[in-house]
Amino acid sequence: MIYDLSRTERQLNFPFPLVMLGWMPHHRYRHREHVLNNLFFCFSFNKEKAGLAEVNGERHQGTLDSTFGMLLPGTRMNTVRDSVHDELFFAYDAECTKKFQQIFGVKSFHFQNVYPSGFLQETVGEIRKNLNVLHEPGAADHLDQLAFSFITGLYTEQRTCREQTSDCDLRIPAAAAELTEGKLLIELLKKYGFSRRSFFREWHRFSPELTPAQYRLEHQFVHAETLLQQTDMRISEIVVRCGFSSNAYFCKRFRLRHGCSATEYRKRKSSPLPDFQRNAP
């Protein structure tokens, strides 16, 4: 079944709300010049045979392996040879595309031979449970968070556990993770064995749109925005927690980024804490 969540009321202001979710056992669908309007993350498994598809005019031979991929808005799909399979997909508004790309550090991805860990399999079970109670308050909010956990968790597993991964493919994401934790670039060059030139060559493949400094700053702001929306932490505490050099620097850059102060942003974006007594039996 396909669930339209675009108009489902939320009680939280989670930054990645689903607009659609599909749980489709024994799925068979033929795309005919179908252009995607949303950002999709698709997990396909239990395939009966290998399909054949055209994506943006290029033919892609399918396999019997389970797959997990990110499909961008504007992608044109055509089915040449269909294949019965099970599929779980998550769809987001096209405006979420850039933020996801910044989180992953890539424009798009496609993995084969995908086997989720036990934890992620349990997450799928939780997703299915919440689909049965979508009419209950908070169910859609829980689905938003479960979907995000599944997508980022499965991506992380595949990035770090693929059998055929080059040394640079492993070192650059590891260096990027430490960069977001505040490590100096000169320290990372020495730790991971890069010259400055080779590092920036590989970095451009990893994150073509953001320099290392911009990558770290984006990570800091996404973290700060989440804390502003979901906690009542003071601005000064958020500045320290997210690794900004000073309150003045944070406030200046935040206003340039959003056109308002962090306090105004919190008022616009945050939701009031739920009144647990109100729903008590």
N, C-alpha and C positions, 0 to 999 in steps of 0.2 A: 504494500500500500504506500501511497504518497501522501504526506501530511503537509498541508499548507499552514505555516506558522506565521505568515507575514502580518496577519491582523490579530494574532493571539495576544491578549493582554499580558504584560509582564509586571512583576512586582519589584524587580531589581533593574538596575541600569547596566547590565553586563555589556561590555564593549563589543562583543561578537554575537549578536542575536541571529538565530537561524531564521531564514525565510521559508525554508522547505526541508523536509527530511524524507528519505525513501528507504523503506525496509521491504525488499522484494525477493522472496525466495522463488526459485525456478523462473527467473525473469527472462523474458525474450522481447526485445524491442528493436524495431528497425528505424534508424534515423534517416530522414529524407530531407536533405538540405536544411538541417536543423541548426540554427544559430543560437548559442547559449547567451542568455541575458544576464545570468548570475554567475558567481564564482562557485565551482563545484569541487568537492573532494569525494572520490569514488573508491570504494573497496569492493572488488569483485572476486568471487571464490566459488569453489565447487563447480567448475566448468565442465560441461559434458563434451565439448569439442572446442577447437581453436577457431575464433572468429576472424573476420577480416574487415577493416574499417578504413575510411578516408577521413583524415583530420586536416582541415584547412587545405584540401586538395592533394595531400600526400597519403599514400597507402601504408597502413601499418598492419603487419601480420600478427595476429594474436597467438597466444600460447595457452596451454592448459594450466599454467601457473596462476596462482592467485596474484592480484595486482592491486596497487594503491597509487592513485594519481591526483594531481591538481589540474583542473581544466579552467582556463581563463574565460571571462566574458568575451564574447565575439568569436569564440571558437566555432567553426563550421563542421558539423558531423554528418557523415554518410555511412550507412551500413552496407557493405558489399556482401558479406556472409555472416548471418547472425549465429549466436551461440547461446543455448540455455545455460544460465548460471544464477547464483545467488548474488545479490548486490545490496550494499548499504551505502547511501550517499547523503551528503550534507550540502546544502546550498545557502550561500550568503549573498547579501546585496553586493552589487559590483563595486560599491565604494569601499568595501572591506579588502579589496584585492591588494592594494599597496601595503596595508598594514601587515597582512599575512606574508607578503613577499619580504618585508623587512624583518619579520620574525624568523623566517626560514633562511633568509639570505640568498634566495634564488628566485627567479621569475616564475618557474614552474618545476614540476618534478613528476617522475613516473617510476615506480619500483615494481619489479617482478619477484616472484617467489617469496611472497610476503606471508609471514606467520606471526600473528600478534601474540604477545606474552599472555600468561594467565591473567594478569591484572587487567589487560585491555579486553580480554574475552569477558571478564566479569563486568567491565564497563559497558560492553554491548548488551549484556543481560539487563543492566540497570536502564539502559536506553529503551529497551523493549518494554520494560515494566512501566516506564513513564508514559510511553505512547498509549497505554491502556487507560491512563487517568488524566488525559490532557485537559479534561473539564475542571480538574481540581486546581485551586490557586497554588501557584508556585511550580507546577509541573513543567511548564514551558521554560521557566528560569533554570530549573535543574537540567533540562535537556540541553540548553545553551552551554552550560558548564561541562556536562558529560561529553558533548560533541567536541568541544574545544580540547578537552583532555585526551580524547581518543585520537584526534587528528595530530596534535603535537606529540603525543606519546608514540604513536606508530611511526611518525616521521623520524623522531629521534632514534628509535630502535633500528630503523632501516639505514639511517645515515651511519650509525656506529657499528652495526653488526653485519653489513653485507660482506659476503665472502670475497668478492672481487672489488676491493676498494684500493685506490692508489694511496701511497704514503702522503702525498700532498693533500688529498681529499680528507684524510684524517687529521693532519696537522693544522690546516687552516681553520676548520670549525672549532677545534680545541683552543687555538689561539684566540679566535673570536669570542669564545665563551669567557676566557680569562680577561680579555679586553673589557668586556662589559662589567667585570668585577673590579675594575680599576687598575689592572696591571699596566705597566708602562710598555710601550711598543719596543723600546730597546731591550728590555728584559725578555720579551717574547721572541724576538729575533734570535737571541742567544740560546734560549731554552729549546726552541724548535729547529734550530740549525738553518735558518734562512739568512741570506744576505738581504740587505734592504731592497735591492732590485728584484731578486727572485720572490721575496715576500709580496711586493706590490703587484707583480705579474700574476701570481696565484690568487692574491686577494681579489683582483679585478674579475677573475672567473667566478669566484665565490659570491662577490657582491659588486656587480658592475655599476650600480647607481650610487653607492655610498662609499666614501673613504672610511678607513678605520675610525677616525675621529667622529665622523658623522654617524657611523654605525653605533658607536658607544653612546653618543648623545641621543639618538633615536630610542635606544633601549632604555636610557635613563628617563626620557620623557614618557614613554609608554608606561613604565613602572609608576612614575609619579602621577600620571593621569588616572591609573587604576586605583591608587591609594586615595586620591582626592574623591573619586566617585564612591568607593566602597568602604572607607573608614572615616573616622572623625579625628585622625591624627592632625596635629598642628602643622602648619606650613613649614616651620623651621625643622620639625622632626622629619618631614618628608624630604626636605633638602638634604639632610644628613643621610637618611636611609638610602636615597637614590644616588648619592655620591657627587652632588653638585658642589662646586668650590665655595659658594657663598649664597646667602639669601638674595643679595642684590643681583647677582648673575642669573640665578634661577628666575627671579621675577621679571627681569628684562627680557630674557629669552622666551619665557612663557608667554608674555604679552605679544611678542613678535610672532609667535607660533599660532596663537589663538585669537588675538585681538582683544583680549580681556585679561583681568588679573586671575590668579589661581583661585582666589576666594569667589569671584563671580562665576568662574568655571564650575566650581563645586556646587554653587546654588543652582545652576542650570542643569547640571548633569546628575547630581546625586539624588537618590530616592530616600524617603524617610525610613527610619528603622521600623520594622513591622511591630505592631501591637499584639504581642502574644496573648494577652488577657482577652482581647476582643474575640478571638476564635476559641477560647477555652470552653470546654463543655460545661 
